[in-house]
């Protein structure tokens, strides 16, 4: 897929997900039921910030949502990441870790209460998405060191 086609497709997906009903439906398919049941999806607010960097912007665009958590005064950020690569590699998890760290850093710099970032990756490539945890990148690491590898869950949808 050409870069121009990626941009056109990205614009279409962004436009579709800019509609509240569409983004709620998208999240109902993307998030696990136990997570959905804790979120007040009807009161989603769009956050105009982005957590991408110049380097990540070549491959990922994002839509950041603020979603209230039932029974609390808190909220989570759901980041819908629109993956623009036509293939995946095993470093995609590392790119997403960079993205999330950038999001937390931005929250801290703005003196916001830190809010969990739930990454939802929407992959537009032809290949089947093969994305595993970061510890898969360390094939010969002794077990004693695994506790130093960041772990996080990524929810994924693909075309």
Backbone as a printed PyTorch tensor [residue, N CA C, xyz], in Angstrom:
tensor([[[  0.8420,  -1.1730,   0.0000],
         [  0.0000,   0.0000,   0.0000],
         [  0.8860,   1.2340,   0.0000]],

        [[  0.5940,   2.1800,  -0.8590],
         [  1.4150,   3.3760,  -0.9400],
         [  1.1810,   4.2820,   0.2590]],

        [[  2.1070,   5.2050,   0.4850],
         [  1.9850,   6.1620,   1.5920],
         [  0.7220,   7.0090,   1.4280]],

        [[  0.3960,   7.3860,   0.1630],
         [ -0.8120,   8.1710,  -0.1060],
         [ -2.0580,   7.3780,   0.2720]],

        [[ -2.0910,   6.0870,  -0.0720],
         [ -3.2220,   5.2410,   0.2880],
         [ -3.3530,   5.1340,   1.8010]],

        [[ -2.2030,   4.9940,   2.5040],
         [ -2.2280,   4.9610,   3.9670],
         [ -2.8780,   6.2210,   4.5240]],

        [[ -2.4610,   7.3730,   4.0160],
         [ -2.9910,   8.6510,   4.5000],
         [ -4.4930,   8.7440,   4.2640]],

        [[ -4.9580,   8.3060,   3.0780],
         [ -6.3760,   8.3450,   2.7590],
         [ -7.1500,   7.4270,   3.6960]],

        [[ -6.6500,   6.2200,   3.8840],
         [ -7.3060,   5.2670,   4.7710],
         [ -7.3030,   5.7790,   6.2050]],

        [[ -6.1880,   6.3340,   6.6430],
         [ -6.0760,   6.9030,   7.9740],
         [ -7.1130,   8.0070,   8.1710]],

        [[ -7.2490,   8.8850,   7.1880],
         [ -8.2280,   9.9760,   7.2770],
         [ -9.6480,   9.4320,   7.3760]],

        [[ -9.9320,   8.3820,   6.6010],
         [-11.2620,   7.7760,   6.6430],
         [-11.5510,   7.1930,   8.0290]],

        [[-10.5960,   6.4400,   8.5700],
         [-10.7820,   5.8310,   9.8930],
         [-10.9370,   6.9120,  10.9620]],

        [[-10.1070,   7.9410,  10.8990],
         [-10.1840,   9.0420,  11.8690],
         [-11.5460,   9.7390,  11.7930]],

        [[-12.0340,   9.9690,  10.5770],
         [-13.3400,  10.6170,  10.4060],
         [-14.4480,   9.7370,  10.9860]],

        [[-14.3980,   8.4570,  10.6910],
         [-15.3940,   7.5260,  11.2100],
         [-15.3840,   7.5080,  12.7390]],

        [[-14.1810,   7.4470,  13.3250],
         [-14.0760,   7.3670,  14.7790],
         [-14.2490,   8.7200,  15.4720]],

        [[-14.4210,   9.7810,  14.7050],
         [-14.7100,  11.0770,  15.3100],
         [-16.1820,  11.1890,  15.7050]],

        [[-16.9750,  10.2440,  15.2650],
         [-18.3930,  10.2010,  15.6180],
         [-18.5580,   9.3380,  16.8690]],

        [[-19.1770,   9.9020,  17.8780],
         [-19.2710,   9.2490,  19.1850],
         [-19.8890,   7.8440,  19.0870]],

        [[-20.9740,   7.7020,  18.3580],
         [-21.6130,   6.3820,  18.2390],
         [-20.6680,   5.3560,  17.6160]],

        [[-19.9030,   5.7860,  16.6190],
         [-18.9690,   4.8790,  15.9550],
         [-17.8290,   4.4750,  16.8740]],

        [[-17.2890,   5.4290,  17.6250],
         [-16.1650,   5.1000,  18.5050],
         [-16.6330,   4.2000,  19.6510]],

        [[-17.8480,   4.3930,  20.1300],
         [-18.3760,   3.5060,  21.1760],
         [-18.5080,   2.0860,  20.6310]],

        [[-19.0470,   1.9580,  19.4360],
         [-19.1860,   0.6300,  18.8050],
         [-17.8160,  -0.0080,  18.5840]],

        [[-16.8560,   0.7820,  18.1320],
         [-15.4940,   0.3020,  17.9350],
         [-14.9340,  -0.2510,  19.2450]],

        [[-15.0770,   0.5090,  20.3380],
         [-14.5390,   0.0790,  21.6310],
         [-15.2420,  -1.1660,  22.1560]],

        [[-16.5130,  -1.3260,  21.8490],
         [-17.2380,  -2.5330,  22.2650],
         [-16.6610,  -3.7720,  21.5940]],

        [[-16.0880,  -3.6110,  20.4090],
         [-15.4450,  -4.7340,  19.7210],
         [-13.9860,  -4.8940,  20.1230]],

        [[-13.3630,  -3.8020,  20.5320],
         [-11.9230,  -3.8250,  20.7930],
         [-11.5620,  -4.1850,  22.2300]],

        [[-12.3680,  -3.7540,  23.1780],
         [-12.0140,  -3.9470,  24.5900],
         [-12.6320,  -5.2160,  25.1640]],

        [[-11.9250,  -5.8800,  26.0570],
         [-12.5090,  -7.0490,  26.7270],
         [-13.7490,  -6.6470,  27.5260]],

        [[-14.6900,  -7.5530,  27.6300],
         [-15.9500,  -7.2730,  28.3110],
         [-15.7430,  -6.8100,  29.7490]],

        [[-14.7980,  -7.4110,  30.4810],
         [-14.5980,  -7.0070,  31.8770],
         [-14.0800,  -5.5730,  31.9840]],

        [[-13.3320,  -5.1100,  31.0060],
         [-12.8760,  -3.7130,  30.9950],
         [-14.0330,  -2.8070,  30.5990]],

        [[-14.7700,  -3.1860,  29.5650],
         [-15.9270,  -2.3960,  29.1230],
         [-16.9040,  -2.1350,  30.2470]],

        [[-17.1490,  -3.1550,  31.0530],
         [-18.1650,  -3.0270,  32.1040],
         [-17.7760,  -2.0140,  33.1790]],

        [[-16.5100,  -1.6370,  33.2420],
         [-16.0810,  -0.6370,  34.2260],
         [-16.0580,   0.7730,  33.6530]],

        [[-16.2460,   0.8940,  32.3310],
         [-16.1130,   2.1870,  31.6720],
         [-17.4710,   2.7780,  31.3000]],

        [[-17.6100,   4.0630,  31.5120],
         [-18.8170,   4.7980,  31.1390],
         [-18.6490,   5.2930,  29.7060]],

        [[-18.8740,   4.4010,  28.7580],
         [-18.6400,   4.7130,  27.3540],
         [-19.5440,   5.8290,  26.8320]],

        [[-20.7000,   5.9990,  27.4290],
         [-21.6220,   7.0420,  26.9700],
         [-21.1000,   8.4430,  27.2500]],

        [[-20.1400,   8.5700,  28.1550],
         [-19.6080,   9.8810,  28.5180],
         [-18.1590,  10.0720,  28.0750]],

        [[-17.8030,   9.4360,  26.9770],
         [-16.4770,   9.6010,  26.3780],
         [-16.2770,  11.0680,  25.9930]],

        [[-15.0580,  11.5170,  26.2020],
         [-14.6640,  12.8490,  25.7220],
         [-13.4150,  12.6650,  24.8660]],

        [[-13.3700,  13.3730,  23.7730],
         [-12.1870,  13.3430,  22.9190],
         [-11.1270,  14.2600,  23.5190]],

        [[ -9.9030,  13.7700,  23.5730],
         [ -8.7650,  14.5410,  24.0550],
         [ -7.9820,  14.9520,  22.8140]],

        [[ -7.7490,  16.2360,  22.6410],
         [ -7.0880,  16.6800,  21.4120],
         [ -5.5740,  16.4970,  21.4330]],

        [[ -5.0540,  15.8480,  22.4530],
         [ -3.6090,  15.6120,  22.4900],
         [ -3.2580,  14.3700,  21.6670]],

        [[ -1.9870,  14.2710,  21.3450],
         [ -1.4580,  13.0940,  20.6780],
         [ -0.2250,  12.6600,  21.4500]],

        [[  0.0210,  11.3770,  21.5000],
         [  1.1900,  10.8590,  22.2020],
         [  2.2560,  10.3690,  21.2270]],

        [[  2.0510,  10.6210,  19.9480],
         [  3.0510,  10.1870,  18.9750],
         [  4.2330,  11.1570,  18.9780]],

        [[  5.3520,  10.6600,  18.5550],
         [  6.5520,  11.4750,  18.3710],
         [  6.7890,  11.6050,  16.8790]],

        [[  7.7530,  12.4070,  16.4920],
         [  8.0810,  12.5490,  15.0730],
         [  8.4170,  11.1800,  14.4720]],

        [[  9.1920,  10.3820,  15.2120],
         [  9.5800,   9.0610,  14.7080],
         [  8.3720,   8.1360,  14.5770]],

        [[  7.4940,   8.1420,  15.5900],
         [  6.3310,   7.2580,  15.5630],
         [  5.2820,   7.7200,  14.5680]],

        [[  5.2310,   9.0120,  14.3160],
         [  4.2090,   9.5710,  13.4400],
         [  4.2750,   8.9960,  12.0280]],

        [[  5.4250,   8.4690,  11.6460],
         [  5.5590,   7.8530,  10.3300],
         [  4.7340,   6.5650,  10.2420]],

        [[  4.5030,   5.9110,  11.3820],
         [  3.8380,   4.6090,  11.3930],
         [  2.4970,   4.5960,  12.1160]],

        [[  2.2950,   5.5460,  13.0370],
         [  1.1270,   5.4880,  13.9130],
         [  0.4730,   6.8560,  13.9900]],

        [[ -0.8390,   6.8870,  13.8950],
         [ -1.5840,   8.0790,  14.2880],
         [ -2.5160,   7.6300,  15.4110]],

        [[ -3.0000,   8.5770,  16.1810],
         [ -3.7920,   8.1890,  17.3350],
         [ -5.0200,   9.0610,  17.5240]],

        [[ -5.9600,   8.4860,  18.2230],
         [ -7.1340,   9.1950,  18.7140],
         [ -7.1510,   8.8960,  20.2070]],

        [[ -7.0750,   9.9400,  21.0130],
         [ -7.0300,   9.7600,  22.4610],
         [ -8.3900,  10.1360,  23.0340]],

        [[ -8.9310,   9.2400,  23.8400],
         [-10.2400,   9.4410,  24.4680],
         [-10.0940,   9.4440,  25.9820]],

        [[-10.8720,  10.2660,  26.6460],
         [-10.9710,  10.2310,  28.1040],
         [-12.2780,   9.5200,  28.4300]],

        [[-12.1710,   8.4410,  29.2050],
         [-13.3490,   7.6390,  29.5020],
         [-13.4960,   7.5160,  31.0120]],

        [[-14.6270,   8.0050,  31.5690],
         [-14.8420,   7.8760,  33.0140],
         [-14.9560,   6.4110,  33.4380]],

        [[-14.5200,   6.1480,  34.6600],
         [-14.6110,   4.8120,  35.2440],
         [-15.7850,   4.8240,  36.2160]],

        [[-16.7270,   3.8930,  36.0300],
         [-17.8910,   3.8140,  36.9120],
         [-17.4660,   3.7030,  38.3740]],

        [[-18.1800,   4.3910,  39.2510],
         [-17.9660,   4.2570,  40.6920],
         [-16.7490,   4.9950,  41.2190]],

        [[-16.0990,   5.8030,  40.3730],
         [-14.9250,   6.5640,  40.8060],
         [-15.0260,   7.9800,  40.2370]],

        [[-14.1290,   8.8220,  40.6740],
         [-13.9880,  10.1410,  40.0570],
         [-12.9160,  10.1020,  38.9710]],

        [[-12.3590,   8.9230,  38.7310],
         [-11.2480,   8.7830,  37.7990],
         [-11.6830,   8.4960,  36.3790]],

        [[-10.6890,   8.5090,  35.5210],
         [-10.8890,   8.1950,  34.1220],
         [ -9.6520,   7.4740,  33.6060]],

        [[ -9.8220,   6.8230,  32.4800],
         [ -8.6870,   6.2310,  31.7750],
         [ -8.6070,   6.9120,  30.4210]],

        [[ -7.4460,   6.8110,  29.8260],
         [ -7.2800,   7.2830,  28.4510],
         [ -7.2550,   6.0320,  27.5800]],

        [[ -8.1160,   6.0110,  26.6200],
         [ -8.0790,   4.9470,  25.6310],
         [ -7.4530,   5.5610,  24.3900]],

        [[ -6.3330,   5.0190,  23.9810],
         [ -5.6210,   5.5100,  22.8130],
         [ -5.8380,   4.5320,  21.6770]],

        [[ -6.5740,   4.9770,  20.6770],
         [ -6.7580,   4.1590,  19.4910],
         [ -5.6000,   4.4890,  18.5540]],

        [[ -4.7600,   3.5130,  18.3350],
         [ -3.5590,   3.6900,  17.5210],
         [ -3.8290,   3.0960,  16.1530]],

        [[ -3.7700,   3.9210,  15.1490],
         [ -4.0140,   3.4620,  13.7900],
         [ -2.6560,   3.1690,  13.1700]],

        [[ -2.3690,   1.8840,  13.0400],
         [ -1.0670,   1.4120,  12.5500],
         [ -1.0260,   1.5550,  11.0400]],

        [[ -0.0360,   2.2680,  10.5350],
         [  0.0350,   2.5680,   9.1200],
         [  1.0460,   1.7130,   8.3700]],

        [[  1.6660,   0.7740,   9.0310],
         [  2.6170,  -0.1020,   8.3350],
         [  1.8450,  -1.2330,   7.6640]],

        [[  2.3560,  -1.7040,   6.5580],
         [  1.6920,  -2.8030,   5.8670],
         [  2.1290,  -4.1570,   6.4210]],

        [[  3.2000,  -4.1620,   7.1980],
         [  3.6550,  -5.3920,   7.8380],
         [  4.0200,  -5.0700,   9.2820]],

        [[  4.0220,  -6.0970,  10.1050],
         [  4.4370,  -5.9000,  11.4820],
         [  5.8080,  -6.5290,  11.6670]],

        [[  6.4610,  -6.0890,  12.6990],
         [  7.6940,  -6.7380,  13.0810],
         [  7.6600,  -6.9120,  14.5930]],

        [[  8.6240,  -7.6270,  15.1030],
         [  8.5880,  -7.9210,  16.5300],
         [  8.9560,  -6.7140,  17.3830]],

        [[  9.3250,  -5.5880,  16.7740],
         [  9.6200,  -4.3820,  17.5410],
         [  8.4090,  -3.4630,  17.6880]],

        [[  7.2680,  -3.8530,  17.1380],
         [  6.0610,  -3.0430,  17.2840],
         [  5.7120,  -2.8530,  18.7540]],

        [[  5.8940,  -3.8770,  19.5770],
         [  5.6300,  -3.7460,  21.0210],
         [  6.5140,  -2.6770,  21.6460]],

        [[  7.7520,  -2.5960,  21.1990],
         [  8.6740,  -1.5800,  21.7020],
         [  8.2200,  -0.1810,  21.2790]],

        [[  7.7350,  -0.0460,  20.0470],
         [  7.1960,   1.2410,  19.5970],
         [  5.9980,   1.6550,  20.4510]],

        [[  5.1550,   0.6970,  20.7950],
         [  3.9860,   1.0110,  21.6150],
         [  4.3850,   1.3840,  23.0440]],

        [[  5.4280,   0.7620,  23.5600],
         [  5.9390,   1.1470,  24.8790],
         [  6.4270,   2.5930,  24.8470]],

        [[  7.1270,   2.9720,  23.7910],
         [  7.5890,   4.3540,  23.6210],
         [  6.3970,   5.3040,  23.5770]],

        [[  5.3700,   4.9280,  22.8290],
         [  4.1570,   5.7290,  22.7210],
         [  3.5210,   5.9420,  24.1000]],

        [[  3.3530,   4.8590,  24.8530],
         [  2.7140,   4.9590,  26.1690],
         [  3.5560,   5.8020,  27.1260]],

        [[  4.8720,   5.6110,  27.1100],
         [  5.7490,   6.3990,  27.9790],
         [  5.6290,   7.8810,  27.6370]],

        [[  5.5330,   8.2000,  26.3560],
         [  5.3590,   9.5840,  25.9420],
         [  4.0330,  10.1410,  26.4640]],

        [[  2.9910,   9.3450,  26.4320],
         [  1.6940,   9.7740,  26.9540],
         [  1.7420,  10.0710,  28.4450]],

        [[  2.3630,   9.1940,  29.2160],
         [  2.4780,   9.4240,  30.6580],
         [  3.3280,  10.6540,  30.9540]],

        [[  4.3960,  10.8410,  30.1730],
         [  5.2600,  12.0110,  30.3530],
         [  4.4900,  13.2940,  30.0650]],

        [[  3.6790,  13.2940,  29.0100],
         [  2.8660,  14.4720,  28.7000],
         [  1.8880,  14.7840,  29.8300]],

        [[  1.2480,  13.7610,  30.3750],
         [  0.3180,  13.9840,  31.4890],
         [  1.0510,  14.6170,  32.6690]],

        [[  2.2310,  14.0940,  32.9690],
         [  3.0210,  14.6000,  34.0910],
         [  3.4390,  16.0480,  33.8580]],

        [[  3.8850,  16.3820,  32.6510],
         [  4.3140,  17.7460,  32.3390],
         [  3.1670,  18.7400,  32.4390]],

        [[  1.9470,  18.2830,  32.1880],
         [  0.7690,  19.1500,  32.2800],
         [  0.1980,  19.1980,  33.7000]],

        [[  0.8980,  18.5380,  34.6280],
         [  0.4430,  18.4640,  36.0250],
         [ -0.9330,  17.8230,  36.1490]],

        [[ -1.2320,  16.8920,  35.2580],
         [ -2.4890,  16.1530,  35.3240],
         [ -2.3170,  14.9690,  36.2690]],

        [[ -3.4090,  14.5310,  36.8440],
         [ -3.3810,  13.2760,  37.5680],
         [ -3.1250,  12.1910,  36.5330]],

        [[ -2.1420,  11.3330,  36.7900],
         [ -1.8320,  10.2950,  35.8040],
         [ -3.0420,   9.4080,  35.5770]],

        [[ -3.3030,   9.1510,  34.3270],
         [ -4.4240,   8.3320,  33.9130],
         [ -3.8740,   7.1460,  33.1210]],

        [[ -4.3670,   5.9700,  33.4290],
         [ -3.9650,   4.7640,  32.7030],
         [ -4.2100,   4.9680,  31.2100]],

        [[ -3.2970,   4.5060,  30.3940],
         [ -3.4680,   4.5350,  28.9450],
         [ -3.7250,   3.1020,  28.4780]],

        [[ -4.8850,   2.8940,  27.8800],
         [ -5.2180,   1.5860,  27.3120],
         [ -4.9580,   1.6730,  25.8120]],

        [[ -3.9270,   0.9900,  25.3190],
         [ -3.6580,   1.0500,  23.8820],
         [ -4.5310,   0.0600,  23.1060]],

        [[ -5.2050,   0.5690,  22.0840],
         [ -5.9780,  -0.2730,  21.1760],
         [ -5.3610,  -0.0750,  19.8010]],

        [[ -4.7470,  -1.1120,  19.2850],
         [ -4.0500,  -1.0350,  18.0050],
         [ -4.9770,  -1.4840,  16.8880]],

        [[ -5.2030,  -0.5950,  15.9370],
         [ -5.9870,  -0.9050,  14.7440],
         [ -5.0110,  -1.0370,  13.5900]],

        [[ -4.7850,  -2.2710,  13.1640],
         [ -3.7620,  -2.5870,  12.1710],
         [ -4.3900,  -2.6770,  10.7930]],

        [[ -3.7940,  -1.9700,   9.8220],
         [ -4.3470,  -1.8970,   8.4850],
         [ -3.5750,  -2.7140,   7.4500]],

        [[ -2.6550,  -3.5300,   7.8710],
         [ -1.8080,  -4.2440,   6.9310],
         [ -2.4380,  -5.5000,   6.3640]],

        [[ -1.7440,  -6.0630,   5.3750],
         [ -2.1950,  -7.2960,   4.7300],
         [ -1.8450,  -8.5230,   5.5670]],

        [[ -0.7050,  -8.4750,   6.2300],
         [ -0.2500,  -9.6200,   7.0130],
         [ -1.0880,  -9.7700,   8.2780]],

        [[ -1.1190, -10.9810,   8.7990],
         [ -1.7570, -11.2010,  10.0920],
         [ -0.8840, -10.5530,  11.1620]],

        [[ -1.5220,  -9.8580,  12.0590],
         [ -0.7980,  -9.1520,  13.1070],
         [ -0.1990, -10.1470,  14.0930]],

        [[  1.1030, -10.1260,  14.2330],
         [  1.8260, -10.9880,  15.1620],
         [  2.5000, -10.0950,  16.1960]],

        [[  1.8310,  -9.8640,  17.2870],
         [  2.3520,  -8.9470,  18.2880],
         [  2.3600,  -9.6500,  19.6340]],

        [[  3.5310,  -9.7450,  20.1980],
         [  3.6470, -10.4140,  21.4860],
         [  4.2270,  -9.4940,  22.5340]],

        [[  4.3150,  -9.9830,  23.7560],
         [  4.8800,  -9.1790,  24.8350],
         [  6.3700,  -8.9260,  24.6190]],

        [[  6.8620,  -7.9000,  25.2990],
         [  8.2640,  -7.5170,  25.1490],
         [  9.2280,  -8.6320,  25.5260]],

        [[  8.8540,  -9.4720,  26.4680],
         [  9.8070, -10.5060,  26.9010],
         [ 10.1430, -11.4890,  25.7870]],

        [[  9.3430, -11.5140,  24.7240],
         [  9.6790, -12.3720,  23.5770],
         [ 10.9000, -11.8680,  22.8090]],

        [[ 11.2620, -10.6030,  23.0280],
         [ 12.4440, -10.0500,  22.3600],
         [ 13.7360, -10.5370,  23.0030]],

        [[ 13.6340, -11.1100,  24.1880],
         [ 14.8120, -11.5550,  24.9360],
         [ 14.7930, -13.0750,  25.0100]],

        [[ 15.4040, -13.7040,  24.0430],
         [ 15.3050, -15.1540,  23.9300],
         [ 16.2560, -15.9070,  24.8510]],

        [[ 17.3650, -15.3140,  25.2290],
         [ 18.3270, -16.0480,  26.0480],
         [ 18.5040, -15.4100,  27.4320]],

        [[ 17.4970, -14.7040,  27.8730],
         [ 17.5760, -14.0160,  29.1540],
         [ 17.2700, -14.9680,  30.3090]],

        [[ 18.1390, -15.0240,  31.3120],
         [ 17.8230, -15.8460,  32.4870],
         [ 16.5530, -15.3430,  33.1820]],

        [[ 15.8130, -16.2400,  33.7390],
         [ 14.5320, -15.9310,  34.3890],
         [ 14.6580, -14.8260,  35.4440]],

        [[ 15.7710, -14.7490,  36.1310],
         [ 15.9730, -13.7580,  37.1890],
         [ 15.8780, -12.3080,  36.6810]],

        [[ 16.0750, -12.0970,  35.3940],
         [ 16.0610, -10.7470,  34.8350],
         [ 14.7070, -10.3530,  34.2480]],

        [[ 13.8040, -11.2840,  34.0910],
         [ 12.5100, -11.0070,  33.4520],
         [ 11.6890,  -9.9790,  34.2180]],

        [[ 11.8960,  -9.8500,  35.5050],
         [ 11.1180,  -8.8840,  36.2810],
         [ 11.4540,  -7.4400,  35.9030]],

        [[ 12.5070,  -7.2240,  35.1500],
         [ 12.8920,  -5.8820,  34.7290],
         [ 12.3140,  -5.5030,  33.3580]],

        [[ 11.5870,  -6.4110,  32.7390],
         [ 10.9830,  -6.1520,  31.4330],
         [  9.5660,  -5.6220,  31.6480]],

        [[  9.2580,  -4.4400,  31.0970],
         [  7.8970,  -3.8980,  31.2500],
         [  6.8680,  -4.8210,  30.6080]],

        [[  5.7390,  -4.9550,  31.2640],
         [  4.6400,  -5.7420,  30.7100],
         [  3.3980,  -4.8660,  30.6210]],

        [[  2.6550,  -5.0240,  29.5500],
         [  1.4000,  -4.3080,  29.3670],
         [  0.5750,  -5.0600,  28.3370]],

        [[ -0.7090,  -4.8560,  28.4010],
         [ -1.6420,  -5.5060,  27.4820],
         [ -1.9400,  -4.5570,  26.3320]],

        [[ -2.0300,  -5.0870,  25.1270],
         [ -2.4190,  -4.3200,  23.9540],
         [ -3.6600,  -4.9880,  23.3720]],

        [[ -4.7140,  -4.2220,  23.2050],
         [ -5.9050,  -4.7380,  22.5370],
         [ -5.7310,  -4.4580,  21.0560]],

        [[ -6.1110,  -5.4190,  20.2100],
         [ -5.8490,  -5.2840,  18.7800],
         [ -7.0970,  -5.5920,  17.9370]],

        [[ -7.2560,  -4.8340,  16.8950],
         [ -8.2210,  -5.1070,  15.8400],
         [ -7.4780,  -4.9770,  14.5290]],

        [[ -7.8280,  -5.7970,  13.5700],
         [ -7.2180,  -5.6540,  12.2390],
         [ -8.2980,  -5.8340,  11.1930]],

        [[ -7.9730,  -5.3260,  10.0150],
         [ -8.9270,  -5.4300,   8.9070],
         [ -8.9730,  -6.8210,   8.3750]]])
